[in-house]
Amino acid sequence: MTTKSDELEPSGSRVTIARIAAETGVSVPTVSKVLNGRPDVAESTRARVEAVIGKYGYRRRADERSRRSRLLELMFHELESTWALEIIRGVECVARENGMAVVLAESSGRHTPGQSWLESVLARRPVGIVSVCSDFTGGQLAKLRARDIPLVVVDPAGAPGPETPSIGATNWQGGLTATRHLVELGHRRIAMIGGPEGVLCSRARIDGYRTALETAGLAFDPALVRRGDFHVRAGYRELASLLTLPDRPTAVFAGSDLQALGVYEAARDAGLRIPDDLSVVGFDDLPIARWLTPELTTVRQPLQEMAAAGARLAISLARGVDTESHRLELATSLVVRHSTAAPAHRGYRVLTGGAG
């Protein structure tokens, strides 16, 4: 026997769990288990039921959606830095304002969450999901849509599909602004340490860097562009490599504040002073930027605001509120501190004289 809460509605018609059970050849309780993300269902049975749900684009009834848990799901591909803490703060603030709690999850470095996470989410039935993972499979997205659990991606690694809302920042403009600042100080050998090849924000920052050079009439030198992973060790490793060049850079756009921290360490180990011998610009404006010596010049990425916007959008979508845009980019801005200065001629001669 079905209840109103067991009913699903495609566009324009209503179908009960009993009908889905009849079409798939399973029991009503089994269909209910699949809909609620219960793990005690055979994979072949689950796939058959999901296929029918996806085939007709079924959605839960509005009265069923209103009884969901007061939870916001926050999903990361990794939790290893203060960068993630800024995202958590933004989501938690919005959750608290709306009388909700935050469930935190991590996919162990993978940009595509695993099946076990998806099943646990379907069982929890949160109001919505804010995710720093962006490579969801079509099947995962279909299952979330079938349960009317909205997903919003913050700082997407790749380009989300047209049905996936996202919140990002003006990464290209940030890369342009950071590099232009160094050019205006008089630097001509400017290195760039980006992030992983396939990450959208990294590519945008490098494109902005290249545009700033070309606009200033400076040649783009591929030898000065390195790929990191936005973490400290990458900044250290790539600057150490850059310092072996016959014509070393006088400035580095580190691509992230954590990579800038690694640049600081490598510069110190090489006997170089910041900014006297090497100017450094980061990206993010994490709290650590103000605690470095010298304080780090960086591009502020409004991480807390991005996360808060993602949480508000997820809640609005869960409530059925139409929003003007499902693609938002928040502005970045340059924060000038004490890690950048005009290149000193005497310091530059020392830098170009070989490995330090």
N, C-alpha and C positions, 0 to 999 in steps of 0.2 A: 504493500500500500504506500502511495506517495503522499507527500504533504506539499503545501505551497512552497516551503523552503527548498524542496527537491526539484522544483520546476525550473526549466531553462527557457530562454526566449531568444530565438533568432530574430532577425529584423522582420517584423510584421506577423509572426506566428508564435505559438507556444508549444513546446514539446516537453513531455515529462521524462523523468529518469526511467519510468517503466517502458516508454517507447524506445529509448536508447538501449535498454536491456534486451528488449525483444529483437531489435535489429542486429545486435552484436552476439546474441545467443548466450548471455550471461545473466546472473541474477541482479535484481535491483540493489541489494547491499553491495555487490561488487562494483557496480557503476558508481555508487555513492563513495566507496573507498577511493576509486580513481579520482573522482572530482575533488576529494579532500586531501589528496596527496598521501594516502596511507601506503606504507611500504609492503604490506602483506598481500600483494597481488602479483601474479605471475607476469613477467615482462611481456609475453605474447598476448595475454589478455589485456594488459594495460595499453599496449600499442593498438589493439583492435578498438577499444573504447575511445582512445584519444583520436583515432582516425575518424570516427563518426562525429565526435565533437567538433573536430577541425573542419570536416566536410561541410557542415551546415553553419559553422560560425556561431555556435550557441553561446549564450551569455547567461550568467546567473540573473535571477529576478532581482529587481531593485530592493525588495524587502529583505532578501537574503544578503545582499551586499551591505545593507545597513547594520547587520549583526556581526560584521567582521571584528577581529581583535583590534585593540587600540595600539597597534604596533606599526612602526616604520622599520623596514629592513634596509640596512646599510651594508653594501657588498663591496669589498676591495679585492683587487688581484694580489696585493701584498700590503702588509702592515709593518713597515720597518723604519719609519721616519716621522719627524715632526710635521712633514707635509700632510700625512694622513690625519694627524691630530687636528689640523686646521679644518679639514673636511668634517671630521666627527663633531667638532664644536658647532659648525654651521647647521648641521642636521639636527643635533640635539637641541639647539636653541628653538628651532621651529617646532620640533616634537613637543617640547615642554609647553610652548605657547598654546598648543592644540590638545593638551592633556593626553599626550601619547608617550610611549616608551620606544627606545631604539634597540633593535637587535643587530648586533655587529657580526659580520661573517667575512671570511677571507678564503680565496681560492688557491692559496699556496703558489702565487706567482703566475698562475694561468689567467689569460684574458677571457677565456671561455669557462664559466663555472661548471662544476661537475654535476652529475645526475643526482647524487645524494643531497646536495644543497637544494636543488630544485624541489625534490620530494619533501624536504623539511619545510621549505617555504610554503608549498601548497597545503601542508598540514597546519602551519601556523596561521595562514590566511591573513597576512598583514594588510594594512590599508594601502600600502604602496611600497615600491622598492626604489631606492636611490643607489645607483651603482657606479663604481669607478671601473668596473669591467665593461667592455663594450662589445665583445665578440660573442654575443648570444646566438645560438643556433636558431634556425627557423622553427624547429620543433619546440624549443624552450619558449620562444616568444609566443607561439600559438597556445601553449598550455597556460601561460600567464594571462593572455587575452581571454581565454575561455572562462577563467575564474574571475575576470575583471579585476586583476591586480595590476595597476599601472606601473610601468617601469620608466624611470628617467635616468639617463646616463650623464654623469658629470665628468668633464675633461676627457672626452672619448679618445681612445688610442687610435681608432680608425674612424671611418665615416659611418655613423649609424644609418640603418635603413630608414626609409621615408616614414615608417610608422612608429619609430622610436624617438621620443623627445630627448633633447640633449641640452646641456648647459656647458658652455666653454668660455674661453677668454680670447682676446685679440692677440693671438700669439705672433702673427706676422708683424703686426704693428709694434709689438714689444721687441722683437728682434731688430726691426728697423731702428727703433728709438735707442736701444742699447748701443748699437754699432755707430749710429750717427753721433751719439755723445762722444765716443772715443775718437771718431774722425775729427770732430770739432775741436777736441783737445790737441790735435796735431799728430795723432798716431796714423801710421801708414801700414805697418805690419801688425794686423789684428787677427788673432786666431779665434776660432769658434769650436767649442766642445759641445756638440749636440747630444741628443738622446738616441735611442735605438732607431734603426733605419725605418721600420714600418710604423712608427708612432706619429700620429698626425700633428700633434703640437710641436714635436721636434722638427719635423719637416718645415712647418710654417715659420719657426724661429730662424732656421737656417736660410730660408727664402728671404726673410726680412733682412737678415745680415747681408746676404749677397746683394740685395737691392740697394741697401745703404752704401755699400762699396761702389757699385756701378754708378749710382747717382752722383757720388763724389769724384768720379773719374779714376777710381782705383781698380787695379786689376784683381780679379778673383783668383786666388791661388789655392787649388785643391789641397796642397800639402799642409795648409793652415787649418783645414777643417777635419775634425776628428769626431768619432762616434763613441759616446759613453752610454751610461744607463741611468743618469741623473743621480747617482750615488757618489759618496765621498771618494771611494777607491778609484773610480773612473776619472775623476778630476785630477787626482794625484798621478795616475798612470799616464794620462794623455799630456799633461803639462811636462812631465819628465821626458816624454818622447819629443815634444815640440822643442824642448831646450837643446836637443841634439842637432837641430837644423843649423846649417852654416849661417843662415840669416834668420836669427830668432825673432819671435814676435815681441813687440814692446807692450802689447795689451792682449787680454784674453776676455772674450765673452763666454762665460762658463756654462750657459744654458740652464743652470739651476743653482740655487744657493748651496745645495749639498756638494755639487761638483766644484763650486767656488771654494768651499772649505778644503777640498782636496788640493785645489790649485794653491791655496795659501800654504799648505803643508809642504808641497813639492817645491814651491819657491823658497821657503825658509831653508829646506834641506840643501838647496842649491846655492845658498848664500845671497839670495836676491831679496831686496826690500820692496814692499808694496806701500805706496805706489811709485816710489822713486825709480825703481828698476823695472817694474811691471805693474801696469794698471789692470784691475780686475772688475768685471761686472757680472753679477749673478742674475737669477730670475726666480721669482716667487715672493720675495720679501718675507721670509719666515722670521720668527722672533730671533733666531740665532744671528741674523744679519746685523743686528744692532749690538751684538755681544762680541763679534770678532774684532780683532785689533790689526789694522784699522777697521772701523765700521765699514760694512760692505755697501758699495753702490749697487743697486739692483733694480730690476723691473718688478713692480708690484703686481702680482696676480691675485685678484680678490678671492682667495680660496674659500673663506668663510661665507662670503656673499654668494659665491657660485653654489656652494653646498646648500645654503639656505634657500636659494631660488629653486634648486632641484627638489628639495623637500616640499616647498609650497606648491610647486607644479604637480607633484605626485598626489598630494592631498586634494588639490582642486580637481584633478582628473578623476580621482576616486569618488568625489562628490558629484560628478557629472557636470562640473562647471566648464563651459567653453572658454578656452584661453586664446588670446590673440596670436600667439606664436608658440610652436613647440621646438623652435631653434633659437636659443639665446646666446649671445656673446657679450660678456661683460668687459669693460674697458680695462686695459693695463696702463700703468703709468711709471715713469722713471723716478726713482728715489735716489738722489745724488748724496753720497756721504763722503767717505775719506779714502776709498780704495782706488780712486782714479785721479790722474793728474796729467799735465802735459809731459811728453817724453823728455827726459834730460839728455842732452847731447853726450855728456861724458858717460852717463849710465848706458846710453845706447851703444857706444863704442865697446864698453865692457861686454854687453850682451851679445854682440855680433862677433866676438873674438874666439868662439869655440865653446866646447862643453865646459860648464862652470864647475 
